Amino acid sequence: MLVGLLTVGFASLVRAVVTAAIIALISWTLQQARPIELGDTAGAIEPDKSTAWFTVIGGFLMSLAGLYGVLFREVGWGALAMTLLGLGAAGFMSPSLTSVHRVTWDEESVEGPSNLFGPTLGSRRTRILWRDISRTGTTMTGYWFVESRDGSRVYWSYLYKGHGALDAFLYTKRPDLEPPAS
């Protein structure tokens, strides 16, 4: 019995380490990737489209599998939860397939998504002048942000290709602030 418990514990540990390694690799790859636009005085980043497509399609397939279980296998609440979770993942990630979550910057300002909608970004956008940024930070759901004196925010995350370029530009414009994406 003890051997069985140790085997299960070891398997869980291996899954956790592999998952953490995959997330770290994705984050590092996206940080090293080139932004969609980058010049000496301006740039733009947006969520990685392949990750967004993978999440939307995976969520949709997960919801179909759950729906199949509810309708034809009488699986019950677990299948219903799977359906709703899949729809949520696909729905929350689908705006990232458009340019609504793009973050742009130039010599004067940074512009991008400015509100959270549940665990993801909403469709509202704002522009913040570099001189008006009062702080940087990270949300509970892992989004990084810059915040103006009036409380407006622009959000982005590690899923944005080339997010390191925005961090570097932020540091050149406001060396007094620590970039949130460290």
C-alpha positions as CSV (number, residue, x, y, z in Angstrom):
1,M,0.0,0.0,0.0
2,L,2.8,2.4,0.9
3,V,4.5,1.7,-2.5
4,G,1.2,2.5,-4.2
5,L,1.0,5.8,-2.4
6,L,4.6,6.7,-3.2
7,T,4.1,5.8,-6.9
8,V,1.0,8.1,-7.1
9,G,2.8,10.9,-5.3
10,F,5.8,10.6,-7.6
11,A,3.6,10.6,-10.7
12,S,1.9,13.8,-9.4
13,L,5.3,15.4,-8.8
14,V,6.5,14.5,-12.3
15,R,3.3,16.0,-13.8
16,A,3.7,19.2,-11.8
17,V,7.4,19.6,-12.8
18,V,6.6,18.9,-16.5
19,T,3.8,21.4,-16.4
20,A,5.9,24.0,-14.8
21,A,8.7,23.4,-17.3
22,I,6.3,23.7,-20.3
23,I,4.9,27.0,-19.0
24,A,8.4,28.3,-18.3
25,L,9.5,27.3,-21.9
26,I,6.4,29.0,-23.4
27,S,7.0,32.2,-21.4
28,W,10.7,32.3,-22.3
29,T,10.0,31.6,-26.0
30,L,7.3,34.3,-26.2
31,Q,9.6,36.8,-24.4
32,Q,12.4,36.2,-26.9
33,A,10.1,36.3,-29.9
34,R,9.9,39.5,-32.0
35,P,6.9,41.8,-31.4
36,I,4.5,42.2,-34.3
37,E,5.9,45.7,-34.8
38,L,9.1,47.1,-33.4
39,G,11.1,50.2,-34.2
40,D,13.3,52.6,-32.3
41,T,10.4,54.8,-31.3
42,A,7.3,52.5,-31.5
43,G,6.1,49.0,-31.2
44,A,3.2,46.6,-30.8
45,I,2.7,43.3,-29.1
46,E,-0.4,41.0,-29.0
47,P,-1.3,37.5,-27.8
48,D,0.3,34.7,-29.6
49,K,-2.2,33.5,-32.2
50,S,-1.1,29.9,-32.2
51,T,-1.6,29.7,-28.4
52,A,-5.0,31.4,-28.8
53,W,-6.1,29.1,-31.5
54,F,-5.0,26.0,-29.5
55,T,-7.0,27.2,-26.5
56,V,-10.1,28.1,-28.5
57,I,-10.1,24.8,-30.4
58,G,-9.2,22.8,-27.3
59,G,-12.0,24.5,-25.3
60,F,-14.5,23.9,-28.0
61,L,-13.5,20.2,-28.3
62,M,-13.7,19.9,-24.5
63,S,-17.2,21.3,-24.5
64,L,-18.3,18.9,-27.2
65,A,-16.9,16.0,-25.3
66,G,-18.7,17.1,-22.2
67,L,-21.9,17.7,-24.1
68,Y,-21.7,14.3,-25.6
69,G,-21.3,12.8,-22.1
70,V,-24.4,14.8,-20.9
71,L,-26.6,13.9,-23.8
72,F,-25.7,10.4,-24.7
73,R,-23.8,8.8,-21.8
74,E,-25.7,10.3,-18.9
75,V,-22.5,11.1,-17.1
76,G,-24.0,13.9,-15.1
77,W,-22.5,16.9,-13.4
78,G,-18.9,16.2,-14.3
79,A,-19.7,16.3,-18.0
80,L,-21.7,19.4,-17.6
81,A,-18.8,21.1,-15.7
82,M,-16.5,20.0,-18.5
83,T,-18.9,21.5,-21.1
84,L,-19.0,24.8,-19.3
85,L,-15.3,24.9,-18.6
86,G,-14.5,24.3,-22.3
87,L,-17.0,27.0,-23.4
88,G,-15.4,29.4,-20.9
89,A,-11.9,28.7,-22.1
90,A,-12.9,29.1,-25.8
91,G,-15.0,32.2,-25.1
92,F,-12.5,34.0,-22.9
93,M,-9.6,33.4,-25.4
94,S,-11.4,34.1,-28.7
95,P,-10.9,37.9,-28.5
96,S,-7.2,37.2,-28.6
97,L,-7.7,36.0,-32.2
98,T,-8.4,39.6,-33.2
99,S,-6.4,42.8,-32.6
100,V,-8.6,44.0,-29.7
101,H,-6.0,42.9,-27.1
102,R,-3.0,44.5,-29.0
103,V,-0.7,46.8,-27.0
104,T,1.0,49.6,-28.9
105,W,3.5,52.2,-27.8
106,D,5.3,55.2,-29.2
107,E,7.4,58.1,-27.8
108,E,4.3,59.7,-26.2
109,S,2.2,56.8,-24.8
110,V,1.2,53.2,-24.4
111,E,-2.2,52.0,-25.5
112,G,-4.0,48.7,-25.0
113,P,-6.7,46.7,-23.2
114,S,-7.8,48.6,-20.1
115,N,-10.2,46.3,-18.2
116,L,-10.4,42.8,-17.0
117,F,-13.5,40.6,-17.8
118,G,-13.5,37.7,-15.5
119,P,-10.1,35.9,-15.8
120,T,-9.3,37.6,-19.1
121,L,-9.1,41.0,-20.8
122,G,-12.2,42.9,-21.9
123,S,-12.7,44.9,-25.1
124,R,-12.3,48.4,-23.6
125,R,-9.0,50.2,-24.5
126,T,-7.2,53.2,-23.1
127,R,-4.1,55.3,-23.9
128,I,-1.7,56.4,-21.1
129,L,1.0,59.0,-21.5
130,W,4.4,57.8,-20.3
131,R,4.7,60.7,-17.8
132,D,1.3,59.8,-16.3
133,I,2.2,56.3,-15.3
134,S,2.3,56.1,-11.6
135,R,3.1,52.4,-11.1
136,T,3.3,48.9,-12.6
137,G,2.0,45.6,-11.2
138,T,0.6,42.2,-11.7
139,T,-3.0,41.1,-11.3
140,M,-4.3,38.1,-9.4
141,T,-4.8,36.3,-12.8
142,G,-1.3,37.0,-13.9
143,Y,-1.7,40.0,-16.2
144,W,0.9,42.7,-16.0
145,F,-0.1,46.4,-16.1
146,V,0.9,50.0,-16.1
147,E,-1.4,52.3,-14.2
148,S,-1.9,56.1,-14.5
149,R,-2.5,58.5,-11.7
150,D,-6.2,58.4,-12.3
151,G,-6.3,54.6,-12.0
152,S,-6.5,53.7,-15.7
153,R,-4.6,50.6,-16.7
154,V,-3.1,48.9,-19.8
155,Y,-2.8,45.1,-19.4
156,W,-0.7,42.5,-21.2
157,S,0.8,39.1,-20.3
158,Y,3.6,36.6,-21.0
159,L,1.4,35.2,-23.8
160,Y,2.2,38.3,-25.8
161,K,4.9,37.6,-28.4
162,G,7.9,39.9,-27.7
163,H,6.6,41.3,-24.4
164,G,10.2,41.8,-23.4
165,A,10.4,44.7,-26.0
166,L,7.6,46.5,-24.2
167,D,9.4,46.0,-20.8
168,A,12.6,47.4,-22.3
169,F,10.8,50.4,-23.8
170,L,9.0,51.1,-20.5
171,Y,12.4,51.1,-18.8
172,T,13.8,53.6,-21.3
173,K,10.9,55.9,-20.9
174,R,10.4,55.5,-17.1
175,P,13.6,54.1,-15.5
176,D,12.2,55.0,-12.1
177,L,9.6,52.2,-12.5
178,E,10.4,48.5,-12.4
179,P,8.9,46.6,-15.4
180,P,6.2,44.3,-14.2
181,A,7.3,41.4,-16.4
182,S,10.5,40.5,-14.7
